[in-house]
Amino acid sequence: MSGIEFPLALFLLGNLVVALLAAARGPTAADRMLVALLFGSTGVGIVALLAVATDQPPLVDVALVLALLAAITGIAFAKRAWHGEGEGDD
């Protein structure tokens, strides 16, 4: 543990605040979904850094579950958006 984990986690938390502001003004649903995926991946980074900094290996499992949920959410959104485009073409 080098002691840089907590400052990095705070930096990533700052990125999440900026992403929240971007999500609030994002014009399309796709923009908001990208911000949600950013929340997922950055959340994984924060939890993984905290797992190392606090020497608690179970937090790595939490980070992996968060990564899996973010991936499933992205896939579900893509399927829904792709299906929604072709509906009016009949």
Secondary structure as GFF3:
##gff-version 3
##sequence-region A 1 90
A	DSSP	alpha_helix	5	25	.	.	.	ID=ss1
A	DSSP	alpha_helix	29	54	.	.	.	ID=ss2
A	DSSP	alpha_helix	58	86	.	.	.	ID=ss3
A	DSSP	three_ten_helix	87	89	.	.	.	ID=ss4
###
